Amino acid sequence: MDRASAEEIIDLMLHEDRKTITAVKQEKARIAIGAELVTQAFKNGGRLVFVGAGTSGRLGVLEAAEMIPTFGTPPRLVQALMAGGRDAFFNPREGVEDNFEEGARAVGRLRLTSKDVLIGVSASGMTQFVRGALTRARRAKVKIVFVTCWPGTELQTFVDVIIAPAVGPEVIAGSTRLKAGSATKMVLNMLTTISMVHIGKTYGNLMVDVQTGSEQRRDRACGIITMVTGLDYEAANNMLRRARWNVKAAIVMEKTGDTYAKALARLRRAADSVRSALGEDDA
């Protein structure tokens, strides 16, 4: 490999990356079970917590961080624990993944309950930090999903579901940030996206709970309202202001003629689902 040209390495990596799609697809049934566990946790007032070390930990942190702007979730709903803490995200710390006790302590500080779901992420086998976290979570009767790219894991009786896409050896031996990282990111995307869709965070494929704290996001919100209601951009912007920057409320107000307060009440009765609030489930 060290004698190959840039183009040859690209071809090699693309050839190997194609295997990630097949590997993830083979785990479809288990991913669906995991997504249902997360969905039920959210519906029952529970939380989702990712736990990992190194690349796996960073992927969990990234997933948790992206839920807030994309789906307007409160920070406590989806959280992430990474071996070594926040500093380790940018500055790798050797040995932190081997600390079983710290993994257990980190989970203990969150005071998880049987309503919650913990997703352990470990590309090859399981680090001691993740094992400690999962052991403590199991004592609290937390539902546990384990995501790994090592199908030979021995944890079948320790967790509720194992998702293990078999991506095979990396183009750089042992560098799990490559195919394993891509496959893991795909699985985490699916687990969070499915659960968010199923608790009403989208209308069709539109992000109707997108946060509107920046000009770019307000512009996106206006575009969503325009697509759903047929209003022009200026009218959509005015409706969004009347709805106090709440995209869901703006859509319901325009579709039903409700006031802001009545639109919110309608959404509450419909478990925050725009489609149910508009009576389209029965259509």
C-alpha positions as CSV (number, residue, x, y, z in Angstrom):
1,M,0.0,0.0,0.0
2,D,2.8,2.4,0.8
3,R,3.9,2.2,-2.8
4,A,0.5,2.9,-4.3
5,S,-0.5,6.2,-5.9
6,A,-3.2,8.4,-4.4
7,E,-5.7,7.2,-7.1
8,E,-4.9,3.6,-6.3
9,I,-5.4,4.1,-2.6
10,I,-8.7,5.8,-3.3
11,D,-9.8,2.8,-5.4
12,L,-8.8,0.5,-2.7
13,M,-10.6,2.4,0.0
14,L,-13.8,2.7,-2.1
15,H,-13.7,-1.1,-2.8
16,E,-13.4,-1.8,0.9
17,D,-16.0,0.8,1.9
18,R,-18.6,-0.8,-0.3
19,K,-18.5,-3.7,2.1
20,T,-19.8,-1.6,5.0
21,I,-23.2,-1.2,3.3
22,T,-23.6,-5.0,3.0
23,A,-22.4,-5.6,6.5
24,V,-24.8,-3.0,8.0
25,K,-27.7,-4.4,5.8
26,Q,-27.2,-7.8,7.3
27,E,-27.8,-6.3,10.8
28,K,-31.2,-4.8,9.7
29,A,-33.3,-6.9,12.0
30,R,-31.2,-6.1,15.1
31,I,-31.0,-2.4,14.2
32,A,-34.8,-2.3,14.1
33,I,-35.0,-4.0,17.5
34,G,-32.5,-1.5,18.9
35,A,-34.4,1.4,17.4
36,E,-37.6,0.2,19.0
37,L,-36.0,0.0,22.4
38,V,-34.9,3.7,22.0
39,T,-38.3,4.8,20.7
40,Q,-40.1,3.2,23.7
41,A,-37.6,4.8,26.1
42,F,-38.4,8.2,24.7
43,K,-42.1,7.6,24.8
44,N,-41.8,6.5,28.5
45,G,-39.8,9.6,29.5
46,G,-36.5,7.8,29.4
47,R,-33.1,8.9,28.0
48,L,-30.5,7.6,25.5
49,V,-26.9,7.5,26.5
50,F,-23.9,6.5,24.3
51,V,-20.8,5.1,25.9
52,G,-17.5,4.6,24.1
53,A,-13.7,5.2,23.9
54,G,-11.6,6.6,21.2
55,T,-13.2,6.7,17.8
56,S,-16.3,4.9,19.1
57,G,-16.6,7.4,21.9
58,R,-16.3,10.3,19.5
59,L,-19.0,8.9,17.3
60,G,-21.3,8.7,20.3
61,V,-20.6,12.3,21.2
62,L,-21.2,13.5,17.7
63,E,-24.5,11.6,17.5
64,A,-25.7,13.1,20.8
65,A,-24.6,16.6,19.9
66,E,-26.5,16.5,16.5
67,M,-29.8,15.7,18.1
68,I,-30.3,19.1,19.6
69,P,-30.1,21.3,16.5
70,T,-31.7,18.7,14.2
71,F,-34.6,17.6,16.3
72,G,-34.9,20.2,19.0
73,T,-34.3,17.8,21.8
74,P,-33.4,18.9,25.3
75,P,-29.8,18.2,26.2
76,R,-30.6,15.6,28.8
77,L,-32.6,13.4,26.3
78,V,-29.6,12.1,24.4
79,Q,-26.2,12.1,26.1
80,A,-22.7,10.6,25.6
81,L,-20.0,9.4,27.8
82,M,-16.5,9.1,26.4
83,A,-13.5,7.5,28.2
84,G,-11.2,10.4,29.3
85,G,-14.0,12.9,29.3
86,R,-14.5,16.0,27.1
87,D,-10.7,16.6,26.7
88,A,-10.2,13.2,25.1
89,F,-12.4,14.1,22.2
90,F,-9.6,16.3,20.7
91,N,-6.6,15.0,22.7
92,P,-6.4,11.2,22.9
93,R,-5.4,10.0,26.3
94,E,-3.7,6.6,26.5
95,G,-5.0,4.0,28.8
96,V,-8.4,5.7,29.7
97,E,-10.2,3.0,27.8
98,D,-8.8,0.4,30.2
99,N,-10.5,1.9,33.3
100,F,-13.4,-0.4,34.2
101,E,-14.2,1.6,37.4
102,E,-14.4,4.9,35.7
103,G,-16.9,3.6,33.2
104,A,-19.0,2.4,36.1
105,R,-18.7,5.7,37.9
106,A,-19.5,7.7,34.8
107,V,-22.8,5.8,34.4
108,G,-23.5,6.0,38.1
109,R,-23.4,9.8,38.0
110,L,-26.2,9.8,35.5
111,R,-28.5,7.9,37.8
112,L,-30.0,5.8,35.0
113,T,-33.3,3.9,35.5
114,S,-35.2,1.1,33.8
115,K,-36.7,3.7,31.5
116,D,-33.4,4.5,29.9
117,V,-31.4,2.9,27.1
118,L,-27.6,2.8,27.0
119,I,-25.8,2.1,23.7
120,G,-22.3,0.8,24.2
121,V,-20.0,1.4,21.2
122,S,-16.8,-0.5,20.8
123,A,-15.5,-1.2,17.3
124,S,-13.3,-4.3,18.2
125,G,-14.6,-6.3,21.2
126,M,-15.3,-4.2,24.3
127,T,-13.0,-1.8,26.2
128,Q,-12.9,-2.0,29.9
129,F,-14.4,1.5,30.2
130,V,-17.5,0.4,28.2
131,R,-17.7,-2.9,30.1
132,G,-17.7,-1.0,33.4
133,A,-20.4,1.3,32.1
134,L,-22.6,-1.6,30.8
135,T,-22.2,-3.5,34.0
136,R,-23.3,-0.6,36.1
137,A,-26.2,0.1,33.8
138,R,-27.3,-3.6,33.9
139,R,-27.6,-3.3,37.7
140,A,-30.0,-0.4,37.2
141,K,-32.1,-2.6,34.8
142,V,-31.3,-0.2,31.9
143,K,-31.9,-1.5,28.4
144,I,-28.6,-2.1,26.7
145,V,-27.7,-2.1,23.0
146,F,-24.1,-3.0,22.0
147,V,-22.7,-1.8,18.7
148,T,-19.5,-3.4,17.5
149,C,-17.8,-4.5,14.3
150,W,-16.5,-7.7,16.0
151,P,-19.1,-10.4,15.5
152,G,-17.3,-12.8,17.8
153,T,-18.2,-10.8,20.9
154,E,-19.1,-12.9,23.9
155,L,-21.8,-10.6,25.3
156,Q,-25.0,-12.2,23.8
157,T,-26.4,-12.9,27.3
158,F,-25.2,-9.6,28.8
159,V,-27.0,-7.1,26.7
160,D,-30.5,-6.8,25.1
161,V,-29.4,-6.6,21.5
162,I,-26.0,-6.7,19.7
163,I,-25.5,-5.0,16.4
164,A,-22.3,-6.3,14.8
165,P,-21.7,-5.5,11.1
166,A,-18.8,-7.7,10.0
167,V,-16.8,-5.2,7.9
168,G,-13.6,-7.3,7.8
169,P,-10.0,-6.1,8.0
170,E,-9.2,-2.5,7.5
171,V,-7.0,-1.2,4.6
172,I,-4.6,0.0,7.3
173,A,-4.5,-2.9,9.7
174,G,-6.3,-2.2,13.0
175,S,-7.4,1.4,12.1
176,T,-11.0,1.1,13.2
177,R,-11.7,4.7,12.3
178,L,-12.0,3.5,8.7
179,K,-14.6,0.8,7.7
180,A,-15.6,0.1,11.3
181,G,-16.0,3.8,12.0
182,S,-18.2,4.3,8.8
183,A,-20.4,1.3,9.7
184,T,-20.7,2.4,13.3
185,K,-21.8,5.9,12.2
186,M,-24.4,4.4,9.9
187,V,-25.8,2.2,12.6
188,L,-26.0,5.1,15.1
189,N,-27.6,7.3,12.4
190,M,-30.3,4.7,12.0
191,L,-30.9,4.1,15.7
192,T,-31.4,7.8,16.4
193,T,-33.2,8.8,13.1
194,I,-35.7,5.9,13.4
195,S,-36.5,6.7,17.0
196,M,-36.8,10.5,16.3
197,V,-39.1,9.9,13.4
198,H,-41.3,7.5,15.5
199,I,-41.8,10.1,18.3
200,G,-43.0,12.8,15.8
201,K,-39.8,14.8,15.2
202,T,-40.5,14.8,11.5
203,Y,-43.4,15.4,9.2
204,G,-42.8,13.3,6.1
205,N,-39.0,13.7,5.8
206,L,-39.0,17.3,7.0
207,M,-37.2,18.4,10.2
208,V,-40.2,20.2,11.8
209,D,-38.5,20.4,15.2
210,V,-35.4,22.0,13.8
211,Q,-34.1,24.7,16.1
212,T,-34.4,28.3,14.8
213,G,-31.7,30.1,16.8
214,S,-29.7,31.1,13.7
215,E,-30.4,32.9,10.5
216,Q,-29.6,29.7,8.5
217,R,-31.9,27.6,10.5
218,R,-34.7,30.2,10.4
219,D,-34.3,30.2,6.6
220,R,-34.6,26.4,6.6
221,A,-37.7,26.6,8.8
222,C,-39.3,29.0,6.4
223,G,-38.6,26.6,3.6
224,I,-40.2,23.8,5.5
225,I,-43.3,25.8,6.1
226,T,-43.5,26.8,2.4
227,M,-43.2,23.2,1.3
228,V,-45.9,22.0,3.7
229,T,-48.4,24.9,3.5
230,G,-47.9,26.4,0.0
231,L,-47.2,29.9,1.6
232,D,-44.7,32.0,-0.1
233,Y,-41.4,32.7,1.7
234,E,-42.5,36.1,3.2
235,A,-45.8,34.7,4.4
236,A,-44.1,31.7,5.9
237,N,-41.7,33.9,7.7
238,N,-44.6,35.9,9.1
239,M,-46.3,32.8,10.2
240,L,-43.2,31.5,11.9
241,R,-42.9,34.7,13.8
242,R,-46.5,34.5,14.9
243,A,-45.7,30.9,16.1
244,R,-42.8,32.2,18.1
245,W,-40.3,30.3,15.8
246,N,-42.0,27.0,16.4
247,V,-42.2,25.2,13.1
248,K,-44.8,22.6,14.1
249,A,-47.1,25.3,15.6
250,A,-46.8,27.4,12.5
251,I,-47.8,24.5,10.3
252,V,-50.8,23.7,12.5
253,M,-51.8,27.3,12.7
254,E,-51.8,27.7,8.9
255,K,-53.5,24.4,8.2
256,T,-56.3,24.7,10.8
257,G,-56.7,28.4,11.4
258,D,-55.9,27.9,15.1
259,T,-54.3,30.5,17.3
260,Y,-50.8,29.8,18.7
261,A,-52.2,28.6,22.0
262,K,-54.7,26.3,20.4
263,A,-52.1,24.9,18.0
264,L,-49.9,24.1,20.9
265,A,-52.8,22.4,22.7
266,R,-53.6,20.4,19.6
267,L,-50.0,19.2,19.3
268,R,-50.0,18.2,23.0
269,R,-53.1,16.1,22.5
270,A,-51.4,14.5,19.5
271,A,-48.2,13.6,21.4
272,D,-46.4,16.3,19.4
273,S,-47.1,14.7,16.0
274,V,-47.9,17.2,13.3
275,R,-49.6,14.5,11.2
276,S,-51.8,13.4,14.1
277,A,-52.6,17.0,15.1
278,L,-53.9,17.6,11.6
279,G,-56.0,14.4,11.7
280,E,-54.1,12.9,8.8
281,D,-53.5,9.6,10.5
282,D,-57.1,8.7,9.7
283,A,-57.0,10.0,6.2
